[in-house]
Amino acid sequence: MLRSTNKLTAAFVLFFDVIKGAIPVWGAYFLGIEPLYIGFIGVAACLGHMFPIFFGFKGGKAVATAFGVLLPLGFTLGGLLIGTWLIVAKLTRYSSLAAIVTVSLAPLYTWMIKPIYVFPVLMLSALVIMRHKDNIQRLLKGTENKISVKS
């Protein structure tokens, strides 16, 4: 979003994408729904972001929405995810690679913090990685866009 608009708009979109994933999962968690079903709710939130009915089933890659889905599992997990994304993005300047590495490590982080949620997080991670298929191909070819640093 940042590439196609300004920082303020991108920040609002990021915020609402995170909220889009967090609200249904937090609600399900507080209603006492089983972890596996909470995972399905999180996957459904991400699928709704990836394939929105009102935009001809053409949506985003659900990285921010997936972060929102995982945030209710704990702020420690959220910090690990943000830290991982920032480190990989800073070292490589590839946002997509940072997202792929971060969601790949999310099940491990979850296992260390709340193991009962590992399977749902694995489902979510697989979904986000599959959505990055084109980015992975561009990374392998060396044609993926880097994060530009404007002075």
Phi and psi restraints in degrees (value plus and minus 20) as a CYANA .aco file:
   2 LEU   PHI     -82.2   -42.2
   2 LEU   PSI     -52.5   -12.5
   3 ARG   PHI     -88.1   -48.1
   3 ARG   PSI     -47.5    -7.5
   4 SER   PHI    -125.3   -85.3
   4 SER   PSI     -21.4    18.6
   5 THR   PHI    -170.6  -130.6
   5 THR   PSI    -185.6  -145.6
   6 ASN   PHI    -113.7   -73.7
   6 ASN   PSI     152.1   192.1
   7 LYS   PHI     -84.0   -44.0
   7 LYS   PSI     -59.2   -19.2
   8 LEU   PHI     -83.9   -43.9
   8 LEU   PSI     -67.4   -27.4
   9 THR   PHI     -82.7   -42.7
   9 THR   PSI     -63.5   -23.5
  10 ALA   PHI     -81.2   -41.2
  10 ALA   PSI     -58.9   -18.9
  11 ALA   PHI     -84.9   -44.9
  11 ALA   PSI     -61.7   -21.7
  12 PHE   PHI     -84.2   -44.2
  12 PHE   PSI     -63.4   -23.4
  13 VAL   PHI     -82.5   -42.5
  13 VAL   PSI     -64.3   -24.3
  14 LEU   PHI     -78.3   -38.3
  14 LEU   PSI     -68.7   -28.7
  15 PHE   PHI     -77.6   -37.6
  15 PHE   PSI     -69.4   -29.4
  16 PHE   PHI     -91.3   -51.3
  16 PHE   PSI     -50.1   -10.1
  17 ASP   PHI     -86.0   -46.0
  17 ASP   PSI     -60.7   -20.7
  18 VAL   PHI     -83.3   -43.3
  18 VAL   PSI     -66.3   -26.3
  19 ILE   PHI     -81.4   -41.4
  19 ILE   PSI     -57.8   -17.8
  20 LYS   PHI     -77.7   -37.7
  20 LYS   PSI     -54.2   -14.2
  21 GLY   PHI    -106.7   -66.7
  21 GLY   PSI     -54.1   -14.1
  22 ALA   PHI     -94.0   -54.0
  22 ALA   PSI     -62.6   -22.6
  23 ILE   PHI     -79.5   -39.5
  23 ILE   PSI     -71.1   -31.1
  24 PRO   PHI     -84.3   -44.3
  24 PRO   PSI     -55.6   -15.6
  25 VAL   PHI     -92.8   -52.8
  25 VAL   PSI     -62.4   -22.4
  26 TRP   PHI     -80.7   -40.7
  26 TRP   PSI     -64.3   -24.3
  27 GLY   PHI     -79.5   -39.5
  27 GLY   PSI     -65.2   -25.2
  28 ALA   PHI     -84.8   -44.8
  28 ALA   PSI     -59.7   -19.7
  29 TYR   PHI     -81.4   -41.4
  29 TYR   PSI     -66.5   -26.5
  30 PHE   PHI     -92.6   -52.6
  30 PHE   PSI     -39.8     0.2
  31 LEU   PHI    -103.3   -63.3
  31 LEU   PSI     -24.0    16.0
  32 GLY   PHI      59.6    99.6
  32 GLY   PSI       3.7    43.7
  33 ILE   PHI     -91.5   -51.5
  33 ILE   PSI     124.6   164.6
  34 GLU   PHI     -79.7   -39.7
  34 GLU   PSI     126.8   166.8
  35 PRO   PHI     -73.8   -33.8
  35 PRO   PSI     -60.9   -20.9
  36 LEU   PHI     -80.7   -40.7
  36 LEU   PSI     -63.0   -23.0
  37 TYR   PHI     -90.8   -50.8
  37 TYR   PSI     -53.7   -13.7
  38 ILE   PHI     -81.6   -41.6
  38 ILE   PSI     -58.4   -18.4
  39 GLY   PHI     -80.8   -40.8
  39 GLY   PSI     -63.0   -23.0
  40 PHE   PHI     -84.2   -44.2
  40 PHE   PSI     -57.8   -17.8
  41 ILE   PHI     -83.4   -43.4
  41 ILE   PSI     -63.1   -23.1
  42 GLY   PHI     -83.4   -43.4
  42 GLY   PSI     -63.0   -23.0
  43 VAL   PHI     -82.8   -42.8
  43 VAL   PSI     -60.6   -20.6
  44 ALA   PHI     -82.9   -42.9
  44 ALA   PSI     -59.8   -19.8
  45 ALA   PHI     -81.7   -41.7
  45 ALA   PSI     -62.1   -22.1
  46 CYS   PHI     -90.2   -50.2
  46 CYS   PSI     -59.5   -19.5
  47 LEU   PHI     -82.5   -42.5
  47 LEU   PSI     -58.4   -18.4
  48 GLY   PHI     -83.3   -43.3
  48 GLY   PSI     -52.9   -12.9
  49 HIS   PHI     -93.9   -53.9
  49 HIS   PSI     -60.4   -20.4
  50 MET   PHI     -91.9   -51.9
  50 MET   PSI     -55.7   -15.7
  51 PHE   PHI    -150.1  -110.1
  51 PHE   PSI      44.9    84.9
  52 PRO   PHI     -90.9   -50.9
  52 PRO   PSI     113.3   153.3
  53 ILE   PHI     -79.0   -39.0
  53 ILE   PSI     -62.8   -22.8
  54 PHE   PHI     -95.8   -55.8
  54 PHE   PSI     -26.2    13.8
  55 PHE   PHI    -141.8  -101.8
  55 PHE   PSI      11.9    51.9
  56 GLY   PHI      45.2    85.2
  56 GLY   PSI      10.8    50.8
  57 PHE   PHI      42.5    82.5
  57 PHE   PSI       5.9    45.9
  58 LYS   PHI    -138.0   -98.0
  58 LYS   PSI      87.4   127.4
  59 GLY   PHI    -153.6  -113.6
  59 GLY   PSI    -177.1  -137.1
  60 GLY   PHI    -110.6   -70.6
  60 GLY   PSI    -188.4  -148.4
  61 LYS   PHI    -113.9   -73.9
  61 LYS   PSI     -25.9    14.1
  62 ALA   PHI      50.6    90.6
  62 ALA   PSI       4.2    44.2
  63 VAL   PHI     -87.5   -47.5
  63 VAL   PSI     -69.8   -29.8
  64 ALA   PHI     -86.7   -46.7
  64 ALA   PSI     -57.7   -17.7
  65 THR   PHI     -85.5   -45.5
  65 THR   PSI     -60.4   -20.4
  66 ALA   PHI     -83.7   -43.7
  66 ALA   PSI     -59.0   -19.0
  67 PHE   PHI     -79.6   -39.6
  67 PHE   PSI     -63.4   -23.4
  68 GLY   PHI     -81.9   -41.9
  68 GLY   PSI     -57.7   -17.7
  69 VAL   PHI     -83.6   -43.6
  69 VAL   PSI     -59.0   -19.0
  70 LEU   PHI    -102.9   -62.9
  70 LEU   PSI     -43.0    -3.0
  71 LEU   PHI     -77.6   -37.6
  71 LEU   PSI     -59.0   -19.0
  72 PRO   PHI     -84.1   -44.1
  72 PRO   PSI     -34.6     5.4
  73 LEU   PHI     -93.8   -53.8
  73 LEU   PSI     -34.6     5.4
  74 GLY   PHI     127.3   167.3
  74 GLY   PSI     125.6   165.6
  75 PHE   PHI     -91.1   -51.1
  75 PHE   PSI     -43.3    -3.3
  76 THR   PHI     -83.8   -43.8
  76 THR   PSI     -64.9   -24.9
  77 LEU   PHI     -81.0   -41.0
  77 LEU   PSI     -64.8   -24.8
  78 GLY   PHI     -77.7   -37.7
  78 GLY   PSI     -62.7   -22.7
  79 GLY   PHI     -84.8   -44.8
  79 GLY   PSI     -61.3   -21.3
  80 LEU   PHI     -82.9   -42.9
  80 LEU   PSI     -61.2   -21.2
  81 LEU   PHI     -86.3   -46.3
  81 LEU   PSI     -66.7   -26.7
  82 ILE   PHI     -82.8   -42.8
  82 ILE   PSI     -64.7   -24.7
  83 GLY   PHI     -80.2   -40.2
  83 GLY   PSI     -63.7   -23.7
  84 THR   PHI     -82.4   -42.4
  84 THR   PSI     -66.8   -26.8
  85 TRP   PHI     -80.1   -40.1
  85 TRP   PSI     -66.3   -26.3
  86 LEU   PHI     -82.7   -42.7
  86 LEU   PSI     -63.4   -23.4
  87 ILE   PHI     -83.5   -43.5
  87 ILE   PSI     -68.9   -28.9
  88 VAL   PHI     -85.5   -45.5
  88 VAL   PSI     -61.9   -21.9
  89 ALA   PHI     -83.9   -43.9
  89 ALA   PSI     -60.9   -20.9
  90 LYS   PHI     -86.2   -46.2
  90 LYS   PSI     -62.5   -22.5
  91 LEU   PHI     -92.6   -52.6
  91 LEU   PSI     -57.1   -17.1
  92 THR   PHI    -128.2   -88.2
  92 THR   PSI     -42.7    -2.7
  93 ARG   PHI      44.3    84.3
  93 ARG   PSI       1.8    41.8
  94 TYR   PHI    -131.5   -91.5
  94 TYR   PSI      91.8   131.8
  95 SER   PHI     -84.2   -44.2
  95 SER   PSI     -62.0   -22.0
  96 SER   PHI     -84.0   -44.0
  96 SER   PSI     -61.5   -21.5
  97 LEU   PHI     -84.5   -44.5
  97 LEU   PSI     -60.5   -20.5
  98 ALA   PHI     -80.3   -40.3
  98 ALA   PSI     -61.9   -21.9
  99 ALA   PHI     -85.8   -45.8
  99 ALA   PSI     -63.6   -23.6
 100 ILE   PHI     -84.7   -44.7
 100 ILE   PSI     -65.9   -25.9
 101 VAL   PHI     -83.2   -43.2
 101 VAL   PSI     -63.0   -23.0
 102 THR   PHI     -83.0   -43.0
 102 THR   PSI     -68.4   -28.4
 103 VAL   PHI     -90.5   -50.5
 103 VAL   PSI     -44.7    -4.7
 104 SER   PHI     -89.6   -49.6
 104 SER   PSI     -53.7   -13.7
 105 LEU   PHI    -106.2   -66.2
 105 LEU   PSI     -34.4     5.6
 106 ALA   PHI     -75.4   -35.4
 106 ALA   PSI     -63.0   -23.0
 107 PRO   PHI     -82.7   -42.7
 107 PRO   PSI     -57.5   -17.5
 108 LEU   PHI     -84.9   -44.9
 108 LEU   PSI     -67.0   -27.0
 109 TYR   PHI     -79.5   -39.5
 109 TYR   PSI     -61.6   -21.6
 110 THR   PHI     -84.1   -44.1
 110 THR   PSI     -62.0   -22.0
 111 TRP   PHI     -79.2   -39.2
 111 TRP   PSI     -57.6   -17.6
 112 MET   PHI     -92.0   -52.0
 112 MET   PSI     -47.5    -7.5
 113 ILE   PHI    -123.2   -83.2
 113 ILE   PSI     -72.6   -32.6
 114 LYS   PHI    -160.8  -120.8
 114 LYS   PSI      62.7   102.7
 115 PRO   PHI     -76.9   -36.9
 115 PRO   PSI     -46.0    -6.0
 116 ILE   PHI     -82.5   -42.5
 116 ILE   PSI     -40.3    -0.3
 117 TYR   PHI    -118.9   -78.9
 117 TYR   PSI     -12.3    27.7
 118 VAL   PHI     -81.0   -41.0
 118 VAL   PSI     -66.1   -26.1
 119 PHE   PHI     -81.8   -41.8
 119 PHE   PSI     -68.7   -28.7
 120 PRO   PHI     -79.6   -39.6
 120 PRO   PSI     -57.5   -17.5
 121 VAL   PHI     -88.8   -48.8
 121 VAL   PSI     -55.4   -15.4
 122 LEU   PHI     -80.6   -40.6
 122 LEU   PSI     -62.6   -22.6
 123 MET   PHI     -80.5   -40.5
 123 MET   PSI     -65.8   -25.8
 124 LEU   PHI     -84.8   -44.8
 124 LEU   PSI     -63.3   -23.3
 125 SER   PHI     -81.7   -41.7
 125 SER   PSI     -64.6   -24.6
 126 ALA   PHI     -80.2   -40.2
 126 ALA   PSI     -61.7   -21.7
 127 LEU   PHI     -81.9   -41.9
 127 LEU   PSI     -66.7   -26.7
 128 VAL   PHI     -86.9   -46.9
 128 VAL   PSI     -60.7   -20.7
 129 ILE   PHI     -84.6   -44.6
 129 ILE   PSI     -62.1   -22.1
 130 MET   PHI     -80.3   -40.3
 130 MET   PSI     -56.4   -16.4
 131 ARG   PHI     -88.9   -48.9
 131 ARG   PSI     -39.3     0.7
 132 HIS   PHI    -114.5   -74.5
 132 HIS   PSI      -1.9    38.1
 133 LYS   PHI     -73.1   -33.1
 133 LYS   PSI     -68.0   -28.0
 134 ASP   PHI     -85.0   -45.0
 134 ASP   PSI     -58.6   -18.6
 135 ASN   PHI     -83.8   -43.8
 135 ASN   PSI     -60.6   -20.6
 136 ILE   PHI     -82.3   -42.3
 136 ILE   PSI     -63.2   -23.2
 137 GLN   PHI     -82.3   -42.3
 137 GLN   PSI     -62.9   -22.9
 138 ARG   PHI     -86.6   -46.6
 138 ARG   PSI     -57.1   -17.1
 139 LEU   PHI     -81.8   -41.8
 139 LEU   PSI     -63.3   -23.3
 140 LEU   PHI     -86.0   -46.0
 140 LEU   PSI     -54.6   -14.6
 141 LYS   PHI    -101.6   -61.6
 141 LYS   PSI     -34.7     5.3
 142 GLY   PHI      61.2   101.2
 142 GLY   PSI       0.8    40.8
 143 THR   PHI    -130.7   -90.7
 143 THR   PSI     -14.4    25.6
 144 GLU   PHI     -90.4   -50.4
 144 GLU   PSI     120.3   160.3
 145 ASN   PHI     -89.7   -49.7
 145 ASN   PSI     119.5   159.5
 146 LYS   PHI    -113.8   -73.8
 146 LYS   PSI     141.6   181.6
 147 ILE   PHI     -91.2   -51.2
 147 ILE   PSI     103.6   143.6
 148 SER   PHI    -105.1   -65.1
 148 SER   PSI     122.4   162.4
 149 VAL   PHI    -128.5   -88.5
 149 VAL   PSI      88.2   128.2
 150 LYS   PHI    -115.3   -75.3
 150 LYS   PSI     116.1   156.1
